[in-house]
Amino acid sequence: MIRVEIDKSVMQRLSKEWKKKLEYELDSIAYDVGREIIDRAIKNLEEDNAIATGYLKNSAFVELLGEGSVRVGFSAPYAIFVEYGTNEYTAPPPINKIEEWVKAKFGYDGRKAHSIAYTISREIFERGTEPRWFFKNALYSVLFELDRAGAQVEGISRGEYYVVAKEEHKSLWRRILDKIKRVFRW
């Protein structure tokens, strides 16, 4: 989850109408950050030539939670195995799924595709797979840029990531204020 927050003392000084507009802008900023993470993760997959069927790529999501928060990720059941890899003797992937991949990646059909899929499945079982880190690398590159822009990055643990914009972080705060000024046409 990505969360963009503004210091509560600032929010308390605003009228209800301003709070609503500001919350809309925070949601917009959080969504933009989430979308950037997803775009970079997909680019990482493409650069690693890791897209055959497009299922993983198409399972990407950015879910707006409100209050400046979004949840981002990939819903494909195998996304975690692509991201983190597997150890040897981890349960092998279903042969029919590997067969679909073989057909999409290499164009083989029938018995040939099944035979190749079986061999790949056994290799994965016996040797495991290397992690690709397509999501983690995208996430950290965006967080690094936010940090360089002056955002305070907190809570990088247990899969939850927070990006906090506070008044003392002037450059990001200025960008947020500029976005708000455009809304109110100051």
C-alpha positions in Angstrom: 0.0 0.0 0.0 1.2 3.5 -0.8 0.0 6.3 1.4 0.5 10.0 0.8 -0.3 12.1 3.9 -0.1 15.7 4.9 0.6 16.8 8.5 -2.7 16.7 10.4 -2.2 20.2 11.8 -2.5 21.5 8.2 -5.7 19.6 7.6 -7.3 20.9 10.8 -6.9 24.5 9.7 -8.7 24.0 6.4 -12.5 24.4 5.8 -14.5 21.3 4.9 -14.6 22.3 1.2 -10.9 22.8 1.1 -10.3 19.5 2.9 -12.4 17.7 0.4 -10.5 19.2 -2.5 -7.2 18.5 -0.9 -8.1 14.9 -0.2 -9.0 14.6 -3.8 -5.6 15.9 -4.8 -3.9 13.6 -2.3 -5.8 10.6 -3.8 -4.7 11.8 -7.3 -1.0 12.1 -6.2 -1.2 8.6 -4.6 -2.8 7.2 -7.7 -0.1 8.7 -9.9 2.7 7.3 -7.7 1.0 3.8 -7.8 0.6 4.0 -11.6 4.3 4.9 -11.9 5.3 1.9 -9.9 3.2 -0.4 -12.0 4.4 1.2 -15.3 8.0 0.6 -14.2 7.3 -2.9 -13.0 5.8 -3.8 -16.5 8.8 -2.1 -18.2 11.1 -4.3 -16.0 9.2 -7.4 -17.2 9.5 -6.3 -20.8 13.2 -5.6 -20.6 13.7 -9.0 -19.0 11.8 -10.6 -21.8 9.5 -12.1 -19.2 6.2 -11.6 -21.0 4.8 -14.4 -23.1 1.0 -14.6 -22.6 0.5 -11.1 -21.1 -1.4 -12.5 -18.2 1.0 -11.2 -15.5 1.2 -7.8 -17.2 -2.6 -7.6 -17.5 -3.1 -8.5 -13.8 -1.5 -5.2 -12.7 -3.7 -3.0 -10.6 -3.8 0.3 -8.8 -6.6 0.4 -6.3 -7.6 3.8 -4.8 -8.3 3.4 -1.1 -9.0 7.0 -0.3 -7.4 9.4 2.2 -4.3 9.5 0.0 -3.7 5.7 -0.1 -3.5 3.2 -3.0 -2.8 -0.5 -3.1 -0.7 -1.6 -6.1 0.4 -5.0 -7.3 -0.2 -7.9 -9.7 -3.0 -10.3 -9.1 -1.7 -13.2 -11.2 -1.4 -16.2 -8.9 2.2 -16.8 -10.0 3.4 -13.2 -9.7 5.0 -14.0 -6.3 7.0 -16.8 -7.9 8.3 -14.5 -10.7 9.1 -11.8 -8.2 10.9 -13.9 -5.5 11.8 -17.0 -7.5 11.5 -20.5 -6.0 13.7 -22.9 -4.1 14.5 -26.3 -5.4 11.8 -28.9 -4.5 9.1 -26.3 -4.2 5.9 -27.7 -5.6 6.3 -27.5 -9.4 3.9 -25.3 -11.4 1.0 -27.0 -13.1 2.1 -28.5 -16.4 -1.0 -27.1 -18.2 0.1 -23.5 -17.3 3.6 -24.2 -18.4 2.2 -25.6 -21.6 0.3 -22.4 -22.3 3.5 -20.5 -21.7 5.4 -22.8 -24.1 2.7 -22.3 -26.8 2.8 -18.5 -26.4 6.6 -18.2 -26.1 7.8 -20.7 -28.7 4.7 -21.6 -30.8 4.8 -25.3 -30.2 1.5 -27.3 -30.0 0.3 -30.7 -28.9 2.7 -33.4 -27.7 5.8 -31.3 -28.3 4.4 -28.4 -26.2 3.4 -30.9 -23.5 6.8 -32.6 -23.5 8.6 -29.3 -23.2 6.3 -28.1 -20.5 6.9 -31.4 -18.5 10.6 -31.0 -18.8 10.5 -27.3 -17.7 8.2 -28.2 -14.7 10.7 -30.9 -13.6 13.6 -28.5 -13.9 11.7 -25.9 -11.8 11.0 -28.5 -9.2 14.6 -29.8 -9.1 16.5 -26.4 -9.4 14.0 -23.7 -8.6 13.9 -20.3 -10.4 15.8 -17.1 -10.0 14.0 -14.1 -8.6 13.2 -11.3 -11.2 12.6 -8.5 -8.7 10.5 -6.7 -11.3 8.1 -5.1 -8.7 10.6 -4.5 -5.9 13.0 -2.7 -8.3 10.2 -0.6 -9.7 9.0 0.3 -6.2 12.4 1.2 -4.9 13.2 3.3 -7.9 10.0 5.4 -7.4 10.6 5.6 -3.7 14.2 6.7 -4.3 13.0 9.5 -6.6 10.4 10.6 -4.1 13.1 10.6 -1.4 15.3 12.8 -3.6 12.3 15.1 -4.2 12.0 15.6 -0.5 9.3 13.1 0.5 9.8 11.2 3.8 9.7 7.5 3.0 8.6 5.3 5.9 7.6 1.8 6.9 9.3 -0.3 4.3 8.4 -3.6 5.9 5.9 -6.4 5.7 4.9 -5.4 2.1 3.5 -2.0 3.2 5.2 1.2 1.9 4.3 4.7 3.1 5.2 7.9 1.4 4.7 10.8 3.8 4.7 14.4 2.7 5.1 16.8 5.7 5.5 20.5 5.7 9.2 20.4 6.4 9.9 18.5 3.2 9.7 21.6 1.0 10.1 20.3 -2.6 7.4 17.7 -2.5 5.2 20.0 -0.4 5.7 22.7 -3.0 4.6 20.3 -5.8 1.5 19.4 -3.8 0.7 23.0 -3.2 1.2 23.8 -6.9 -1.3 21.1 -7.8 -3.8 22.5 -5.2 -3.3 26.0 -6.6 -4.1 24.8 -10.1 -7.4 23.4 -8.7 -8.3 26.7 -7.0 -6.8 28.8 -9.8 -4.7 31.0 -7.5 
